[in-house]
Amino acid sequence: MIYGYIRVSTREQNEDRQMIAMKAAEIPEENIYIDKQSGKDFNRPDYQKLLHRLRRDDLLYIKSIDRLGRNYGEIQEQWRIITKEKGADICVIDMPLLDTRCGKDLMGTFLSDIVLQVLSFAAENERENIRQRQAEGIAAARSKGVRFGRPPVPLPKNFHIVRKAWRNKKLTLREAAEACNLPIGTFYHKVREFEKADEKDSVTI
Protein backbone atom coordinates (compact mmCIF):
# COMPACT_ATOMS: atom_id res chain seq x y z
CA MET A 1 0.00 0.00 0.00
CA ILE A 2 1.10 3.57 -0.67
CA TYR A 3 0.35 6.31 1.86
CA GLY A 4 0.98 10.03 2.19
CA TYR A 5 1.28 12.13 5.32
CA ILE A 6 0.70 15.90 5.50
CA ARG A 7 1.17 18.09 8.55
CA VAL A 8 0.64 21.82 9.00
CA SER A 9 1.40 23.41 12.35
CA THR A 10 -1.81 25.42 12.75
CA ARG A 11 -5.35 25.24 11.43
CA GLU A 12 -4.79 28.50 9.54
CA GLN A 13 -2.00 27.14 7.36
CA ASN A 14 -2.80 25.74 3.94
CA GLU A 15 -1.82 22.18 3.04
CA ASP A 16 -2.20 22.70 -0.73
CA ARG A 17 1.54 22.60 -1.48
CA GLN A 18 1.93 19.24 0.23
CA MET A 19 -1.30 17.89 -1.30
CA ILE A 20 -0.12 18.76 -4.83
CA ALA A 21 3.07 16.80 -4.20
CA MET A 22 1.07 13.81 -2.95
CA LYS A 23 -1.20 13.82 -6.00
CA ALA A 24 1.87 14.02 -8.26
CA ALA A 25 3.08 10.83 -6.57
CA GLU A 26 -0.28 9.25 -7.48
CA ILE A 27 -1.25 8.46 -3.90
CA PRO A 28 -4.94 7.54 -3.51
CA GLU A 29 -6.75 10.36 -1.72
CA GLU A 30 -8.19 7.96 0.87
CA ASN A 31 -4.61 7.01 1.82
CA ILE A 32 -3.51 10.58 2.54
CA TYR A 33 -3.50 11.49 6.21
CA ILE A 34 -3.57 15.14 7.29
CA ASP A 35 -2.94 16.70 10.71
CA LYS A 36 -3.64 20.36 11.41
CA GLN A 37 -2.35 20.71 14.94
CA SER A 38 -0.32 23.11 17.02
CA GLY A 39 3.37 22.30 17.05
CA LYS A 40 3.53 22.75 20.81
CA ASP A 41 1.92 19.51 21.93
CA PHE A 42 2.46 17.68 18.62
CA ASN A 43 -0.83 15.88 19.10
CA ARG A 44 -1.31 14.13 15.74
CA PRO A 45 -4.36 11.83 15.64
CA ASP A 46 -4.15 11.13 11.91
CA TYR A 47 -0.47 10.27 12.16
CA GLN A 48 -1.28 7.71 14.87
CA LYS A 49 -3.99 6.20 12.62
CA LEU A 50 -1.44 6.02 9.81
CA LEU A 51 1.10 4.22 11.99
CA HIS A 52 -1.57 1.73 12.98
CA ARG A 53 -2.29 0.94 9.33
CA LEU A 54 1.30 0.74 8.09
CA ARG A 55 2.49 -2.77 7.28
CA ARG A 56 5.80 -4.25 6.16
CA ASP A 57 6.78 -3.14 2.63
CA ASP A 58 4.18 -0.34 2.55
CA LEU A 59 5.46 3.00 1.25
CA LEU A 60 5.00 6.36 2.99
CA TYR A 61 5.50 9.68 1.20
CA ILE A 62 6.21 12.91 3.09
CA LYS A 63 6.97 16.29 1.52
CA SER A 64 9.88 17.17 3.79
CA ILE A 65 11.73 15.58 6.68
CA ASP A 66 10.38 18.00 9.32
CA ARG A 67 6.84 16.61 8.79
CA LEU A 68 7.90 13.68 10.99
CA GLY A 69 8.82 15.67 14.10
CA ARG A 70 9.54 18.96 15.81
CA ASN A 71 13.20 18.32 16.47
CA TYR A 72 16.20 16.12 15.70
CA GLY A 73 15.30 13.46 18.29
CA GLU A 74 11.67 13.11 17.21
CA ILE A 75 12.50 12.88 13.52
CA GLN A 76 15.07 10.16 14.18
CA GLU A 77 12.66 8.24 16.43
CA GLN A 78 9.73 8.32 13.97
CA TRP A 79 12.02 7.27 11.14
CA ARG A 80 13.17 4.31 13.25
CA ILE A 81 9.61 3.29 14.11
CA ILE A 82 8.46 3.37 10.49
CA THR A 83 11.47 1.71 8.88
CA LYS A 84 12.62 -0.67 11.63
CA GLU A 85 9.55 -1.54 13.72
CA LYS A 86 6.97 -1.34 10.94
CA GLY A 87 9.29 -2.45 8.15
CA ALA A 88 7.80 0.15 5.78
CA ASP A 89 9.64 2.38 3.31
CA ILE A 90 9.79 6.19 3.37
CA CYS A 91 10.24 8.56 0.46
CA VAL A 92 10.97 12.22 1.23
CA ILE A 93 9.76 14.12 -1.83
CA ASP A 94 12.00 17.17 -1.31
CA MET A 95 15.08 15.00 -0.80
CA PRO A 96 15.32 12.06 -3.25
CA LEU A 97 18.37 10.70 -1.42
CA LEU A 98 16.01 9.84 1.44
CA ASP A 99 14.17 7.00 -0.24
CA THR A 100 14.61 3.75 1.65
CA ARG A 101 13.63 1.73 -1.42
CA CYS A 102 16.98 2.61 -2.94
CA GLY A 103 20.27 1.16 -1.79
CA LYS A 104 19.14 -1.31 0.85
CA ASP A 105 22.64 -2.78 1.08
CA LEU A 106 24.99 -1.77 3.89
CA MET A 107 26.51 1.20 2.02
CA GLY A 108 23.11 2.51 0.90
CA THR A 109 21.73 2.32 4.43
CA PHE A 110 24.84 4.01 5.81
CA LEU A 111 24.60 6.91 3.36
CA SER A 112 20.85 7.28 3.97
CA ASP A 113 21.42 7.42 7.74
CA ILE A 114 24.05 10.15 7.34
CA VAL A 115 21.76 12.26 5.14
CA LEU A 116 18.88 11.77 7.59
CA GLN A 117 20.97 12.91 10.55
CA VAL A 118 22.26 15.99 8.71
CA LEU A 119 18.79 17.02 7.51
CA SER A 120 17.20 16.37 10.92
CA PHE A 121 19.80 18.58 12.55
CA ALA A 122 19.32 21.26 9.88
CA ALA A 123 15.53 21.20 10.36
CA GLU A 124 15.82 21.68 14.12
CA ASN A 125 18.48 24.37 13.71
CA GLU A 126 16.28 26.29 11.28
CA ARG A 127 13.35 26.21 13.72
CA GLU A 128 15.61 27.57 16.46
CA ASN A 129 16.80 30.35 14.14
CA ILE A 130 13.19 31.24 13.28
CA ARG A 131 12.27 31.44 16.99
CA GLN A 132 15.28 33.64 17.67
CA ARG A 133 14.47 35.97 14.78
CA GLN A 134 10.86 36.20 15.96
CA ALA A 135 11.96 37.00 19.52
CA GLU A 136 14.40 39.65 18.28
CA GLY A 137 11.72 41.16 16.02
CA ILE A 138 9.20 41.33 18.87
CA ALA A 139 11.78 42.89 21.22
CA ALA A 140 12.68 45.50 18.59
CA ALA A 141 9.01 46.32 17.96
CA ARG A 142 8.29 46.67 21.68
CA SER A 143 11.25 49.02 22.07
CA LYS A 144 9.52 51.24 19.47
CA GLY A 145 6.26 51.17 21.42
CA VAL A 146 4.45 48.54 19.36
CA ARG A 147 1.92 46.64 21.47
CA PHE A 148 1.01 43.00 20.92
CA GLY A 149 -2.10 41.08 21.83
CA ARG A 150 -5.73 42.12 21.88
CA PRO A 151 -6.57 45.80 22.18
CA PRO A 152 -7.80 46.80 25.66
CA VAL A 153 -11.54 46.58 26.27
CA PRO A 154 -12.98 50.13 26.42
CA LEU A 155 -14.63 51.17 29.67
CA PRO A 156 -18.43 51.04 29.64
CA LYS A 157 -20.12 54.46 29.73
CA ASN A 158 -21.55 53.77 33.18
CA PHE A 159 -18.27 52.45 34.60
CA HIS A 160 -17.41 55.42 36.83
CA ILE A 161 -20.92 55.65 38.30
CA VAL A 162 -21.02 51.91 38.98
CA ARG A 163 -17.49 51.94 40.40
CA LYS A 164 -18.41 54.64 42.90
CA ALA A 165 -21.59 52.78 43.85
CA TRP A 166 -19.57 49.62 44.45
CA ARG A 167 -16.92 51.44 46.47
CA ASN A 168 -19.71 52.99 48.56
CA LYS A 169 -21.06 49.47 49.11
CA LYS A 170 -24.35 50.20 47.37
CA LEU A 171 -23.67 47.33 44.97
CA THR A 172 -21.99 43.95 45.35
CA LEU A 173 -19.05 43.13 43.12
CA ARG A 174 -21.21 40.79 41.08
CA GLU A 175 -23.97 43.41 40.69
CA ALA A 176 -21.44 46.05 39.64
CA ALA A 177 -19.84 43.73 37.07
CA GLU A 178 -23.26 42.79 35.66
CA ALA A 179 -24.27 46.46 35.48
CA CYS A 180 -21.21 47.11 33.32
CA ASN A 181 -21.76 43.89 31.34
CA LEU A 182 -18.27 42.69 32.30
CA PRO A 183 -16.93 39.51 33.89
CA ILE A 184 -16.29 40.00 37.62
CA GLY A 185 -12.52 39.62 37.18
CA THR A 186 -12.42 42.12 34.33
CA PHE A 187 -14.48 44.68 36.23
CA TYR A 188 -12.26 44.40 39.30
CA HIS A 189 -9.11 44.64 37.16
CA LYS A 190 -10.44 47.76 35.41
CA VAL A 191 -11.23 49.37 38.76
CA ARG A 192 -7.71 48.67 40.03
CA GLU A 193 -6.18 50.03 36.81
CA PHE A 194 -8.24 53.20 36.95
CA GLU A 195 -7.56 53.84 40.64
CA LYS A 196 -3.82 53.23 40.30
CA ALA A 197 -3.66 55.68 37.39
CA ASP A 198 -5.75 58.17 39.40
CA GLU A 199 -3.40 57.87 42.40
CA LYS A 200 -0.39 58.37 40.15
CA ASP A 201 -1.89 61.51 38.62
CA SER A 202 -2.68 62.87 42.10
CA VAL A 203 0.92 62.37 43.24
CA THR A 204 2.27 64.00 40.06
CA ILE A 205 0.07 67.04 40.55
N, C-alpha and C positions, 0 to 999 in steps of 0.2 A: 504494500500500500504506500501511496505517496501522500504526505501531509505538508501543510504550510503553517507557520506560526507568525502572527503579527502582534506587536505590542506597541502601544503609544502610552506615554506617561500620564496624560490627563485626558479627561473626557472631551476637552476642547480641541485636542490635536486631531489632525485628519490622517487616516490610515491609507489614503488613496495611493501614495507613492509605493508603499509596501504591497498593496493589493495588486497594482499593475505588474509588479515584479512576479508575484505569485501566479497570475494569469498567464504571463509570458512563459512560465515554467510548466504550464498546462496542468496545474493542480486542480482537481475537482473542488468546486466551491464548498461542498459539504464537508470537505476535509481540511478546510482552512479555519484555524482557531484564532480568535482575536481577543486580546485583553486591553481594556481601557481603564487602567488603574493608576493611582498615585504611585510614584516611585518610592515613597517613604516606607510604606509597609510591604511593598512588593507582593501584595495579595493578588494572585493570578489564578482565578478559578478555571478559565479555559485551558491554561497551560497544564494544570493538574489533570484535567480531563484528557488532554492530549497524551500526557505521559502514561495514563492508564490504558490508552488504546494502542500505544506503540508496541510493536512486536519485532522479533528478530528479523533483520533484513528489510524492514520498512525504511523509507527515506523521508527525512524531514528537511524542508527548506526554510531558511531564515534569511532576511534581507541583509542584516549585518550582525556581527558577533555580539554587540551589546544588547541585542534583543533577549539574550539568554540570562543576563544578570546585571546587577547594579555595579558590581566591582569585580576585580580580578579573581577573588576567591570564589564568588558565586558562578561566574562564567566557567571557570575550570571545573567546578563541582557538577554543574548541569551537563557539561560536555561529557564528563565521566559517566554520569548516570545514563545518558542516552546511548553512548557508544559502547560502554563496558557492561553495565547492568542490563540494559534493554537489548543490546546487540543490534541497534539500528544505525543507519548511516545519517550523516548530516552534510548538507551542502549550504555553504554561506555564499549567497548570490553576489555580494559585493567583493568577495575575496575567493576566486576560483581555486587557489591553492588549498583552501580549507574545504575539501570535498573528500570525505573518508572512503568513497568508492574507489578513489584513485590511489595507487601505491600502497597496497595493504601489506607489502613486505616490510621487513624491519627498517630499511632505510626510508621508505615512504612514510611510515608511522612516525619515525624520529623527526623527519623534516616537518610533518604536519603538527607535531607537538610543539616544536620550536616556534612555528608561525603562530599557533594558537596562544602561546604564552606571551609573545611579543604584542600581538593585537589586543589581548585581554588587558595587559598592562597599559597599552596606549589608550584604550577606551576608558579605563579608570582615571588615568592621568588627565585626559581631556575633560572629564566631568569635574575633576578637582579644579582645573583651570577655569572652567565656566563658573563654578561657584565663587572662586576668588574674584573673577572679573565682575560678577554681579554684586558681591559685597563691596568691592571698591567703588563701583558705580553708584550704589546706594549711599555709601558714606560721602562721596563727592556731592551728590545731589542734596543730601541733608545739610552739608556745610554751606550750601547756597540757599537754604531755607525751604527746599522742596519738602512737602509733607506726603507721607505715604499712608495708605489705609483709607477707610471710609471717611467722608467729610463729617464733621460734628453735627449732631442732631440739633436743629435750632430750638431755642426755648419757646414753649407755648406762650401765647399772648397773655394768658392768665397766670403765668408762672409766679410772678412777684407777689401778686395778691394771695395766691394759694400758699406760697412759702411763708409769708407773714402769718397767715392763719394757722399754719402748722406749728410755727415757732411759738405762737401764742397759745398753743394747745387747744385750738378750736376745732382742729381736724386731726385725725390719726394719720400716721404715715401712709397707710393703705388708702385712706380717703383722699389724701392730698395727691398721691400718685395717680389715682383713678380720675381725679378732677382735671389733671393735666394730660390724661391719656398716655401715661408713661409707666413702664415697669417700676416697681418699688426701688430697685437698685439704681436704675437710671435717674429717677427723681432725686434720690438722696445724693448721688454723685454730683448732679447738677447743682444742688443746693450748696454742697461743700465747695465746688469750684467757684461759684458766684461769691460766696462769703469770703473765701480766701483772697480772691481778686479784690473784693471790697475792702478787706482789711489792709491789703498791700497799698491800695490807693490812699487810704486814710493815713497810713504811716508816711507815705511819700509827701502828701500835702502838709 
